[in-house]
C-alpha cells in the first residue's frame, strides 16, 4: 500500500476504507489507505486494484484482507483473479496522451461504471456505444475496447470482474485475448 501520489490523470487518488469487527462484534474501520497504481501504454492508462479475493470470500479473522494483500504483493495478477473477483479503478487518458484502445476479451463477467468523463465502448462487430458518467456496461466475455473520446479530459471507470465458467459460442471455445498487450499479465483462468 502506498501513500498519496500525483497521478498523470490529475484525478483524485482515492482512499480505500476497509471495515471489520471489533472484539464485541461492532463494525469498525480496519484501515484507510491509498493503493499503488500501475501505468501502461506510456502512462495513458492507469490501474488501481482496489480489492481482489477468491469467491466466495472468507471474511473470518481478516482472511480476505490477508489474501488481497498476498495476491497484490506478488505483482502477477492479470485482469481476472481465477476463482475470484477483482475491483479495479482504471483511468483512461485523452487522445492527446496518445492513448489507444486495446481490443481484448477476458473470461469473466465484468461490470464497468463510468465515474468521471465519457468512454466509447467499441465491440469487434464495429459498433461503438458512448457511455457517460454514471452509465454501466456489463461485459459478458466479449471482445471490446475502451476509447476516451476527449482530447483533453481523463476518464475514470470502476470495474468489478468476476471469474466465470468457460464460454463457447458456435462450437468455439473463447479464451482470454489481450490483443497486442505485452505488459498486462495473463489471468490464467482459461486453461481448462
C-alpha positions as CSV (number, residue, x, y, z in Angstrom):
1,X,0.0,0.0,0.0
2,X,1.3,3.4,-0.9
3,X,0.8,7.0,0.2
4,X,-0.7,9.8,-1.8
5,X,0.8,10.3,-5.2
6,X,0.3,12.7,-8.1
7,X,-1.5,10.9,-10.9
8,X,-0.8,11.5,-14.5
9,X,-4.6,11.9,-14.9
10,X,-4.7,14.7,-12.3
11,X,-7.8,12.9,-10.9
12,X,-8.1,12.4,-7.1
13,X,-6.1,9.4,-5.8
14,X,-8.9,7.6,-3.9
15,X,-8.7,6.4,-0.3
16,X,-9.9,2.9,0.3
17,X,-11.7,2.3,3.6
18,X,-11.9,-1.4,4.8
19,X,-14.2,-2.4,7.5
20,X,-14.0,-5.2,10.1
21,X,-15.4,-6.1,13.5
22,X,-14.1,-5.4,16.9
23,X,-14.0,-8.0,19.8
24,X,-17.6,-7.0,20.7
25,X,-18.8,-7.6,17.1
26,X,-19.3,-3.9,16.3
27,X,-18.3,-2.5,12.9
28,X,-15.0,-0.6,12.8
29,X,-12.8,0.8,10.1
30,X,-9.9,-1.6,9.9
31,X,-7.8,0.5,7.6
32,X,-7.9,3.5,5.3
33,X,-5.2,3.7,2.7
34,X,-4.2,4.6,-0.9
35,X,-3.2,1.9,-3.2
36,X,-0.3,1.8,-5.7
37,X,-1.2,2.4,-9.3
38,X,0.2,0.6,-12.4
39,X,0.6,2.6,-15.5
40,X,0.6,1.2,-19.0
41,X,0.9,2.4,-22.6
42,X,3.2,5.4,-21.9
43,X,1.2,6.4,-18.8
44,X,-2.0,6.8,-20.8
45,X,-3.9,4.0,-18.9
46,X,-3.7,3.5,-15.1
47,X,-4.9,0.6,-13.0
48,X,-5.6,0.6,-9.3
49,X,-6.6,-2.8,-7.8
50,X,-9.0,-1.7,-5.1
51,X,-9.6,-5.2,-3.8
52,X,-9.4,-8.8,-5.0
53,X,-10.2,-12.1,-3.5
54,X,-11.5,-15.6,-4.0
55,X,-15.2,-16.2,-4.4
56,X,-16.9,-16.7,-2.1
57,X,-14.7,-14.6,0.1
58,X,-13.8,-15.7,3.6
59,X,-14.3,-12.7,5.9
60,X,-13.3,-14.6,9.2
61,X,-10.2,-13.4,11.0
62,X,-9.3,-11.0,8.2
63,X,-8.6,-13.9,5.9
64,X,-9.9,-11.8,2.9
65,X,-7.7,-8.9,3.8
66,X,-4.6,-11.1,4.1
67,X,-5.5,-12.9,0.8
68,X,-5.8,-9.5,-1.0
69,X,-2.5,-8.3,0.3
70,X,-0.8,-11.6,-0.7
71,X,-2.3,-11.5,-4.2
72,X,-1.3,-7.9,-4.9
73,X,2.1,-8.3,-3.4
74,X,3.0,-11.0,-6.0
75,X,2.6,-8.5,-8.8
76,X,1.3,-11.2,-11.2
77,X,-2.5,-10.5,-11.0
78,X,-4.0,-10.4,-14.5
79,X,-7.2,-8.6,-15.3
80,X,-9.1,-11.5,-13.7
81,X,-8.4,-13.3,-10.5
82,X,-9.0,-17.1,-11.2
83,X,-11.9,-18.3,-9.0
84,X,-12.4,-14.8,-7.6
85,X,-13.3,-11.2,-8.1
86,X,-11.3,-8.0,-8.8
87,X,-12.5,-4.4,-8.1
88,X,-10.3,-2.1,-10.1
89,X,-10.2,1.6,-10.9
90,X,-9.0,2.5,-14.4
91,X,-8.0,5.9,-15.7
92,X,-8.1,6.4,-19.5
93,X,-6.0,9.2,-21.0
94,X,-7.4,11.6,-23.5
95,X,-6.4,11.3,-27.2
96,X,-3.7,14.0,-26.6
97,X,-1.8,11.4,-24.4
98,X,-1.6,9.0,-27.3
99,X,-4.0,6.6,-25.6
100,X,-5.0,3.9,-28.0
101,X,-7.8,1.4,-27.2
102,X,-6.8,-2.3,-26.7
103,X,-9.3,-4.8,-28.2
104,X,-9.4,-7.6,-25.7
105,X,-11.5,-10.3,-24.0
106,X,-11.4,-11.8,-20.6
107,X,-13.0,-14.9,-19.3
108,X,-15.2,-13.0,-16.9
109,X,-18.4,-11.2,-16.2
110,X,-17.5,-7.5,-15.9
111,X,-19.4,-4.5,-14.5
112,X,-17.9,-1.2,-15.7
113,X,-19.2,2.0,-14.2
114,X,-18.1,5.4,-15.6
115,X,-17.1,7.6,-12.6
116,X,-15.6,10.6,-14.5
117,X,-15.8,11.7,-18.1
118,X,-17.1,9.7,-21.0
119,X,-15.9,6.5,-22.7
120,X,-16.6,4.8,-26.0
121,X,-17.2,1.0,-25.8
122,X,-16.0,-0.5,-29.1
123,X,-17.0,-4.0,-30.0
124,X,-15.4,-6.3,-32.5
125,X,-18.6,-6.1,-34.7
126,X,-17.6,-2.4,-35.3
127,X,-20.3,-0.9,-33.1
128,X,-19.4,2.0,-30.7
129,X,-21.5,2.9,-27.7
130,X,-20.8,6.2,-25.8
131,X,-21.1,5.8,-22.0
132,X,-21.4,8.9,-19.8
133,X,-20.8,9.5,-16.1
134,X,-23.0,7.0,-14.2
135,X,-23.5,4.7,-17.1
136,X,-22.8,1.0,-16.6
137,X,-21.5,-1.6,-19.1
138,X,-22.0,-5.3,-18.5
139,X,-19.3,-7.2,-20.4
140,X,-20.0,-10.9,-20.8
141,X,-16.8,-12.3,-22.2
142,X,-16.9,-10.3,-25.4
143,X,-14.1,-8.7,-27.4
144,X,-14.2,-5.0,-26.6
145,X,-12.0,-1.9,-26.3
146,X,-12.4,1.4,-24.3
147,X,-11.6,4.7,-26.0
148,X,-11.7,8.0,-24.2
149,X,-13.3,10.4,-26.8
150,X,-12.0,13.6,-25.2
151,X,-8.9,15.4,-26.5
152,X,-8.1,16.9,-23.1
153,X,-10.1,15.3,-20.2
154,X,-9.3,12.0,-18.5
155,X,-12.0,9.3,-17.9
156,X,-12.2,7.1,-14.8
157,X,-14.1,3.9,-14.6
158,X,-14.7,1.4,-11.8
159,X,-14.7,-2.3,-12.9
160,X,-15.7,-5.4,-11.0
161,X,-14.6,-8.6,-12.7
162,X,-15.8,-12.0,-11.7
163,X,-14.3,-15.2,-13.0
164,X,-16.9,-17.3,-15.0
165,X,-17.3,-20.7,-16.5
166,X,-15.6,-21.4,-19.8
167,X,-17.6,-19.8,-22.7
168,X,-18.4,-21.4,-26.0
169,X,-20.0,-19.7,-29.0
170,X,-20.8,-21.6,-32.2
171,X,-18.8,-24.6,-31.1
172,X,-15.7,-22.4,-30.5
173,X,-14.1,-22.1,-27.0
174,X,-13.5,-18.4,-26.3
175,X,-10.4,-17.7,-24.2
176,X,-8.8,-14.6,-22.8
177,X,-7.3,-12.4,-25.6
178,X,-5.2,-9.4,-24.6
179,X,-4.5,-8.3,-28.1
180,X,-1.2,-6.6,-28.6
181,X,-0.6,-6.0,-24.9
182,X,2.6,-7.5,-23.7
183,X,2.8,-5.7,-20.3
184,X,-0.5,-6.9,-18.7
185,X,-0.1,-10.4,-17.1
186,X,-2.4,-13.2,-18.4
187,X,-5.1,-14.1,-15.9
188,X,-4.6,-17.9,-16.3
189,X,-8.3,-18.7,-15.6
190,X,-9.0,-20.1,-19.1
191,X,-6.7,-23.1,-19.1
192,X,-9.4,-25.8,-18.9
